[in-house]
């Protein structure tokens, strides 16, 4: 991969990692308990806790991939 494209891809992967957390926050805002309907507090907490591992894995994988792209090509050690 060309070096300038690797840096651009690295920035994109980091942005996806941040975007996943932003989407998680948006979904928590949408699902929040309100006075005129929506989820109750117990259901909201269950949904928030259940979504967190998936969000953390997706964001962490993209951030790790972005760091790998940023560091550039590495020789294979055998």
C-alpha angles and dihedrals in degrees: 000000000000113000096239091050090049090055091048091047089049091054090047093052091049090049091052089052091054092041091056090058090046090052090049090053091048092051091049088052092051094046096044119127113259132185097249099049141304127106124341119241095259094052091046093053091048092051092046093050094042093052095047100077092051091048092048093049093048094046093043093051092051093047092049090048090049091052090049091051091047093053091056131220116342125200117247111250115215 
